[in-house]
Amino acid sequence: MHNLLEMNDVSVRFRARNMEFYALKGIDFSVEPATNIALVGASGSGKTTMAKVFLGFQKPTTGSALYKGKDIYALKGKDLRDFRKNVQPIFQDPYYSLNPVRKIRHVLDMGLFLSKLNKQEKNKAIQEALKRVGLNPPEDFLDKYPHQLSGGQRQRVAIARAFIGNPEVVIADEPVSMLDVSMRAEILNLILDLRKTSNTAFLFITHDLAVAKYISEKIAVINVGEIVEYGYTKDVIGMPVHPYTRLLLDSVLTPDPQISKVKLEKFNKDAMITQPIIPECEKVTTKYVDLGNGHYVKCSQK
Amino acid sequence: MSDYQGQPILSVQNVTVGFQTKRGIAKAVDGVSFDVHRGEVYGLAGESGSGKSTIALAVLRLIEEPGKILSGKILYDGQNVLDFDDSQLRAYRWSKVSMVFQGAMNSFNPVMKIGEQLVDAITAHSNMSLEDAQKRAQELLEMVGIDKIFVNRYPFELSGGMKQRAMIAMALILNPPLLIADEPTTSIDVIRQVEILKLLKNLQSKFGLSMIYITHDLSLMAAIADRIGILYAGKLVEEGPVDEIYERPAHPYTKLLLQSIPKLEGESSIIGIPGQPPNPLSYPSGCRFHPRCPFAMNICVDEEPVLKEVSGEPPPEISGDRQNYGVGPSHRVACFLWDKASAGAYDTRFTPVKRIDQKVD
């Protein structure tokens, strides 16, 4: 049994004139069926590049990206169609990710492009998809254009489009960061709900550990192109080991003045970065150390 | 924290700002009043379109056509900014009140070195010699944590966080007593966000600055503000000391907003607010929040609540198990729920609105 998505020692290198840098450096990562992982990191850490590699948009410079054991960048024919149907994206900005000259009906119809439904069945599926994301009654939305909807409604359409063909995995790149605060919670709850009612695996990309904690079972923390800590959400957030994870946790403020004011006062990036090396690392020669319960931490000196 | 001595440094009184559009006047800010006291950080919180940036621009008198300040007063040190002539305005802007803009990353001139731009601003506003101005520019950059070698760099050579710091330096060149920070940390990453916030807080206490901090992020707000005003659809719906607002929100909107934020601490689930912020061309009647408010009553549809002191028995819809609502002038709210108890049950204006099946979002 292969993993749904897998990266084996993936590096992505970008070159500009005579400079080059690695957006991803030797990533090993997999998405198993029906799991739900958050990829967390600051801007420039490589989280979006990882999403692009999995979506088939960014060929790795070295290493391999696999879909069910087959190289994503060598897929052809039926395998490629299968991949396209089963790996679906939700992007950050619902203002740009929907075609402005297409009606919502059409946007969703495109999501069924690879399905074998007849016209009537497609129409029914489209209506169901809109209902599922809370755009009810569907008739009110089918013939609208994206500009006639609010940001929250557009993101719901994007989610409906991603889920309409019952994909095996959905990759969502910061799906709530462009939305107003009052609408974020509704979209997050919608995603939680869809996850519970489907077998779809979910890779959720965010810079906010509080959001990651709310939405996923597992967390991978990524920093300058490398995964530095990985494990169950409760372990990564409850017992963070890597200095970078701790730094990220220290930067998450909370709507409580007493906690947040103290956090702000104590915040000291330099102290966090120069923290001593993880003691568990002394005992191993591998790049990662296993702390138990699938909680891995990268040893920075290796 | 609520006992402020003397005249406020800034007093915004009943200010309305309208934008003329083809479909009528959009009142982005509608009759907003608040004071900023010396040495305090006053937070303005609200979603996009609530009018928070428009207020900031109005304070600096930077509202441009088709926008216009339609009514009200903005008193700086007791003087009405809206009556200033051009020369008074020049003496007021930047040297009395300066601003760190949203998306400051793009507010620098891309073809001028950072240092030159700071020097430019210094020499334009004072009669400092070029040499002194250059020294001052270096000092300022160092104060915000940028190495002085960056004086000779172009904006594209700085990271987003550094540009934001440089913008803060720019805002402080004339030692203004009041600084407006309009979402200074949006679109920079989480770690730098906290660094910038910390820098602002440190500068604020070091120089005893008064500050208006604008954001939609109630977690950031909690860390920096002393007092907070919550804006909804161009109106101030609640105002009070920061601890009071977060612990005992008096307005349903504030309460729901606080429940909609995922937290690292605890296991609580979050709840969204149904519906969406209204269009400024067609605000709902009565209380502008009533279509989204789970506790809306008939009176909320018909009449507009005014911002007044939190007083009387806390309505159970709002207070839950919270007690000891701070009464008195420091905590103000615009919500009829607070009048319900005193009106008595027989008053049908205070019965819940019958809703026709509410649409989601």
Interface residues (C-beta under 8 A of the other chain):
Chain A: A42 S43 G44 G134 L135 N136 D140 S150 G152 Q153 R156 D180 V181 S182 M183 R184 A185 E186 I187 L188 N189 H207 D208 L209 A210 V211 K213 Y214 I237 L247 L248 L249 D250 S251 V252 L253 T254 P255 D256 P257 Q258 I259 S260 K261 K263 L264 E265 F267 K269
Chain B: E47 S48 G160 I188 D189 V190 I191 R192 Q193 V194 E195 L197 K198 K201 H216 D217 L218 S219 L220 M221 A222 A223 I224 A225 V242 D243 Y246 L256 L257 L258 Q259 S260 I261 P262 K263 L264 E265 S269 I270 I271 G272 I273 P274 Q276 P277 K359 V360 D361
